[in-house]
């Protein structure tokens, strides 16, 4: 199954024209060293995000979380150290059991972290990684009808498909995916969203998760508006300001709110 999923992710990379390093399929002396070297090779500057996708099994014992590799496994704290000085934007997908224990150690500025489970205690086989790969190139995930699929939209579709799988098979749901991109180290589930908007704010969260994830797009239709890199960055800045203003709507008089909103929308 993991080999099949790796091919799904390979297809995603090819469709997005992303260079791909695939570890764990071909014979190798050490997956651990290959993974470390691959991460070290992505630490240059740039605006293009680096995607690190981990599918397979994980383990968790008290405070020690590991992602299983052939040979030596990698611990959450080791992965955090390897990624510590990476200057580029990061998308990290933990599509494995116990992956929730990785969320806080590896989260950070300009990073989207998605885990298949909400904690290290969810140790059963996790299916989320396979559903996410398919969702990234499935236009059914396009909730805001802009003719493209964002990482947030793919996360929401994959989460619903995981839930449907367990329900249709009359099984207890043993994995609860989380998305973290606001640096609070907690993450939120798909249940916090209506469409792509957060409708329930986690306690003590200054900004909701999901804004950064919605800016990363893999699948676009030919009808999607084509933006230059500068336009893309400017659009993201304006959308972030709109979201920030919307979060303060209840604190503002109606006239003041719409007076600030109108120029941003225009």
Phi, psi and omega in degrees: 000317181296325177296318178298316180295323179299325177289326175299315180291326176298319178296322177299314180298319180293319180295324180273357182060041176267135171295142188233134169245116183254121184242135173108356180259307179281162177299138182208146177291326183203111173297324182302310181292323178297316180296315179299315181295320180296319179292318178300329183280358182248015189270006177289173179281161179155164182260346179285133181287148170265130178255127173242111184246121182243117177236142183147218181247153173229166176225155179213127178223106185059250182255008184256109180251136181224148169257127187283129176236166171287121187092221182291133177279161178254132179274156180301317182292328176293314180299320178299320179293319179297325184270354192305314185256021176288123185272343183276158173300147183234138168241118183240120181249116176260086183267053184216162179298147179069007186295339179301334179288345178275341193301306183293316181299326188257357179288161180176185181295138177059036179230142169248122178243125177238130179237148181286337182234161181272350181198175175287344182284342177276090192254003178283161178312128184255131183261352188303320184302323178290318179294324182295318180302315180294322184293329182297336181242021180251113183293350173295341180283348185288086185284330182264005173056044175255017176065029175205157182250119178271165177299322177299313181297322178294321177300317182293318179293315181298321179297318180292326180289324175298313179300317180296323179301311182293321180294317182292333180265006180054044179246156173287132180292115185249009175218137182227101185292147178233151175236131182227120174212018180243011174069021176265355174075012183252311183079158177225157181265174179297338181293344179281352187250146163238113193066227178259005183263136175284125182249353175226121184265124178300154180300137175063017178270119181290321176227146181285153173289157174113337184297312182292319181298329181284350180270346180265123185236135175252313186253124174234149174270164178300338182277351182294145177295128181266122183247146170287168180299320179295318178294321179300314180293322179292318177300316180298321179295315181295317180297324177295321178294321178297315179298320180296318179294318179300325181292342180255009186304319183292342182268350187249151171293149185304313181298319181294319180299310182288332176294324177281328183286321188304310181295329178292317179295320179295000000 
